[in-house]
Amino acid sequence: MPRVVDVPSRPAYVTLPAAPERPARVGEVLRPATMLRTEKPGRLQLLLADGRSFRLGGDALLRIELTLLDLVRGQIDRKSVV
């Protein structure tokens, strides 16, 4: 399962299925149907189950599903993809 590995700047939020939006926390495991949202200058770094990592840029919205990541708006920082 994907998890949050760093929140270098805020605001950055997580909305788990059937739960209200709240600030993102390092170490948090993200289930399918989770939404991640950042506002400028917020950044959020994720580690995927396969070991790849990337940073979600400011003013972004990402939906995590079982087999895909749906970037609704914003950008992924490709420099941090490993």
C-alpha atoms as one frame of an Amber mdcrd trajectory, in Angstrom:
protein
   0.000   0.000   0.000   1.224   3.547  -0.677   2.253   5.653   2.286   3.229
   9.225   3.075   6.982   9.431   3.674   7.479  13.204   3.879   5.493  16.421
   4.148   8.239  18.992   3.495   5.798  21.903   3.322   2.155  22.490   4.081
  -0.738  22.726   3.500  -1.105  19.051   2.511  -4.215  16.991   3.209  -5.461
  13.395   3.158  -9.067  12.266   2.787  -9.480   8.570   3.552 -12.631   6.794
   2.319 -15.713   7.830   4.345 -13.653  10.223   6.496 -13.236  14.007   6.596
 -10.191  15.737   5.129  -7.332  16.263   7.580  -3.648  17.252   7.519  -1.322
  14.613   6.031   0.909  12.703   8.456   4.257  11.040   7.791   3.984   7.247
   7.940   0.294   7.198   7.057  -0.781   4.206   4.941  -3.134   5.155   2.098
  -5.965   2.819   1.097  -7.765   2.730  -2.257 -10.192   5.645  -2.799  -7.973
   8.009  -0.785  -7.671  11.611  -2.004  -4.511  13.683  -1.480  -4.613  17.453
  -1.842  -1.981  20.172  -1.605  -2.245  23.951  -1.727   0.701  26.152  -2.642
   3.362  25.879  -1.280   2.419  22.398   0.058   4.353  19.293  -0.963   3.727
  15.648  -0.144   6.034  12.692  -0.868   4.662   9.181  -1.343   6.277   5.762
  -1.388   4.466   3.184  -3.500   4.295  -0.533  -2.682   6.747  -1.313  -5.521
   9.384   0.991  -3.995   8.940   3.950  -6.336   8.653   7.382  -4.762   7.434
  10.765  -5.986   6.493  14.196  -4.692   3.105  15.794  -5.274   3.501  19.496
  -6.076   1.569  22.464  -4.708  -2.084  22.975  -5.669  -2.599  19.321  -6.654
  -5.283  16.681  -6.246  -4.490  12.959  -6.520  -6.850  10.005  -6.180  -5.318
   6.686  -5.170  -7.020   3.532  -6.406  -6.035  -0.109  -6.078  -4.168  -0.289
  -9.395  -3.751   3.345 -10.424  -2.969   6.888  -9.394  -5.311   9.490 -10.894
  -3.776  12.973 -10.975  -6.911  15.141 -11.135  -4.955  18.412 -11.139  -1.470
  19.678 -10.422   1.854  18.027 -11.005   4.131  15.270  -9.823   7.741  16.294
  -9.247   9.557  13.981 -11.630  12.926  14.832 -10.111  11.971  12.884  -7.007
  10.726   9.763  -8.863  13.121   6.964  -8.034
